[in-house]
Amino acid sequence: MVQNIAGIILAGGLSSRMGGGDKCLLELSGKPILRHVIERIRPQVATLSLSANGDPTRFSDIGLPILPDTIEGYVGPLAGVLAGLEWIEKQDSVRALVTVAGDTPFFPQDLVSRLALAADTTADTIAVSRAGERDHPTFALWPKAMASPLRSYLLQGGRRVFGFIEARSSVAVDFQSNGGADPFFNINTPENLAEAERIVREGSA
């Protein structure tokens, strides 16, 4: 666990390719995908929350604070990042927020420690996960100081995650699969869910 880092699970998205609804609540190996995500991230952070809009009672059994977007309208994952940053602004012991996606159950178990180490050179550096040649900005470390500029960016109509990141100090952290599953394999389709079942069954994550 990294003592001064909080975590937030981004459970947004319209899940259109899965027929709508919350894909993080779909069952994977006998429990919701969200449970797999929680089990991966909870040991890595000091405190944890969930970014989700709509009726919060559908997540009532997970035991996490539910943070709705604080920007009106569906503006994408950055709204969830902002909700998390505004949440940790009230926590003096927390210096940064790590985001993970709610549909990606196999991310690295050393994600937070490696992102925190990479961003430790300065108080305002965003650390972004990378696998191979692809960046994964929903798996990133966001310093607490990013709350105000991110809110301004969204209020001015900004929506692109990389549009925000590229205008600021950032560092990429490369995570290799070591011959196993893609560490940032996400579940978007029924075929992806079947592949995730195979990964769990074979223990290759």
C-alpha positions in Angstrom: 0.0 0.0 0.0 1.1 3.5 -0.8 0.1 5.5 2.3 -0.6 8.9 0.8 -2.3 7.8 -2.4 -6.1 7.4 -2.8 -7.8 5.3 -5.5 -10.9 5.7 -7.6 -12.6 3.2 -9.9 -14.1 4.7 -13.0 -17.3 2.9 -13.6 -18.6 5.3 -16.2 -19.3 4.6 -19.9 -22.5 3.7 -21.6 -21.7 0.0 -22.2 -23.5 0.1 -25.6 -21.5 -2.9 -26.9 -22.7 -5.0 -23.9 -26.3 -4.0 -24.3 -26.3 -1.1 -21.9 -26.2 -1.1 -18.1 -23.2 -1.3 -15.8 -20.7 -3.7 -17.4 -18.7 -3.7 -14.2 -21.6 -5.6 -12.6 -21.5 -8.4 -15.1 -20.4 -11.7 -13.6 -16.8 -12.9 -14.2 -15.8 -16.2 -12.7 -18.7 -16.1 -10.2 -18.6 -12.5 -9.1 -19.0 -9.1 -10.6 -16.1 -7.7 -12.6 -16.1 -4.8 -10.2 -15.2 -7.2 -7.3 -12.2 -8.3 -9.3 -11.1 -4.7 -9.8 -11.7 -3.8 -6.1 -9.6 -6.8 -5.0 -6.7 -5.7 -7.2 -6.7 -2.0 -6.2 -7.7 -2.0 -2.5 -4.4 -3.4 -1.2 -2.5 -0.8 -3.2 -4.1 2.4 -1.9 -4.8 4.1 1.4 -8.5 4.8 0.6 -10.8 3.9 -2.3 -13.9 5.2 -3.9 -16.1 4.6 -7.0 -17.0 7.1 -9.7 -20.6 6.4 -10.9 -23.7 8.4 -11.8 -27.3 7.5 -11.4 -28.9 5.5 -8.6 -26.1 4.7 -6.1 -28.1 1.9 -4.5 -27.0 -0.5 -7.2 -23.6 -0.4 -5.7 -24.8 -0.5 -2.1 -23.1 -3.8 -1.3 -19.6 -2.8 -2.3 -18.9 -0.6 0.8 -17.2 2.3 -1.1 -18.0 6.0 -1.3 -19.9 6.6 -4.5 -18.9 9.8 -6.2 -21.1 11.2 -9.0 -19.8 13.6 -11.6 -19.6 17.2 -10.4 -19.7 18.5 -14.0 -23.2 18.4 -15.7 -23.7 16.2 -18.7 -21.9 13.1 -19.7 -18.4 14.4 -20.4 -16.4 11.2 -20.2 -13.7 9.8 -17.8 -12.2 13.1 -16.9 -15.4 14.0 -15.0 -14.7 10.9 -12.8 -11.1 12.0 -12.3 -12.3 15.4 -11.2 -14.8 13.9 -8.8 -11.9 11.9 -7.3 -9.6 14.9 -7.1 -12.2 17.0 -5.4 -12.8 14.1 -2.9 -9.1 14.0 -1.9 -8.9 17.8 -1.6 -10.6 17.2 1.8 -8.0 14.6 2.9 -4.9 16.2 4.2 -3.0 13.0 4.3 -3.5 12.2 0.6 -1.3 13.8 -2.1 -2.5 12.1 -5.2 -5.2 10.0 -6.8 -4.8 6.8 -8.9 -7.6 6.0 -11.3 -8.4 2.5 -12.6 -11.1 1.4 -15.0 -14.1 -0.6 -13.8 -14.0 -3.0 -16.8 -10.3 -3.9 -16.6 -9.8 -6.7 -14.1 -6.2 -7.8 -14.7 -4.2 -4.6 -14.2 -0.8 -4.9 -12.4 -0.7 -5.5 -8.7 2.2 -3.0 -8.4 0.4 -0.4 -10.4 0.2 2.3 -7.7 3.7 1.9 -6.3 5.3 2.2 -9.8 3.1 5.2 -10.8 3.9 6.9 -7.5 7.7 6.2 -7.9 7.7 7.7 -11.4 5.8 10.8 -10.4 7.8 11.4 -7.2 10.2 13.8 -8.8 7.7 16.7 -8.8 4.4 17.5 -7.1 2.6 18.3 -10.4 3.6 15.3 -12.7 0.9 13.0 -14.0 2.1 9.4 -14.4 0.3 7.4 -17.1 0.4 3.7 -17.6 1.7 2.2 -20.9 1.8 -1.3 -22.3 3.9 -1.8 -25.3 3.3 1.3 -27.5 -0.1 2.1 -26.1 -0.8 4.6 -23.3 -3.7 3.9 -20.9 -4.7 7.3 -19.3 -7.5 5.8 -17.3 -4.8 4.1 -15.3 -2.9 7.1 -14.1 -1.7 9.0 -11.1 -3.1 12.5 -10.7 -1.6 14.9 -8.2 -4.0 16.7 -5.9 -3.0 20.0 -7.5 -4.7 19.0 -10.8 -8.2 19.5 -9.4 -8.5 23.2 -10.2 -6.9 23.1 -13.7 -9.0 20.1 -14.6 -12.2 21.7 -13.6 -11.4 24.7 -15.7 -10.5 22.5 -18.7 -13.9 20.8 -18.5 -15.9 23.9 -17.9 -14.2 25.4 -21.0 -15.4 22.4 -23.1 -12.3 20.3 -22.9 -13.0 16.5 -23.2 -9.9 14.8 -24.5 -8.0 13.1 -21.7 -4.7 13.5 -23.6 -5.6 17.1 -24.4 -5.4 17.8 -20.7 -2.4 15.6 -20.0 -0.3 16.8 -22.9 -0.5 20.4 -21.7 1.1 19.4 -18.4 4.1 17.6 -17.0 3.7 13.9 -17.4 5.6 10.6 -17.5 4.8 7.2 -19.0 5.3 4.0 -17.0 5.7 0.9 -19.1 4.1 -2.3 -17.8 5.0 -5.5 -19.6 2.7 -8.6 -19.8 5.6 -11.0 -19.3 3.9 -13.5 -21.6 0.6 -13.4 -19.8 -2.6 -11.5 -20.5 -2.5 -7.9 -21.5 -2.4 -6.1 -18.1 -4.9 -3.5 -19.4 -7.3 -5.9 -21.2 -10.7 -4.5 -20.9 -14.2 -6.0 -21.3 -16.2 -4.2 -23.9 -18.0 -7.1 -25.7 -19.5 -10.5 -24.9 -16.4 -11.9 -26.7 -14.1 -10.0 -24.3 -16.0 -11.4 -21.4 -15.5 -14.9 -22.7 -11.8 -14.2 -23.1 -11.6 -12.9 -19.5 -13.2 -16.1 -18.3 -10.5 -18.0 -20.1 -7.8 -15.9 -18.6 -9.1 -16.4 -15.1 -9.5 -20.2 -15.7 -6.0 -20.5 -16.9 -4.5 -18.2 -14.2 -2.6 -16.3 -16.8 -3.4 -12.8 -15.5 
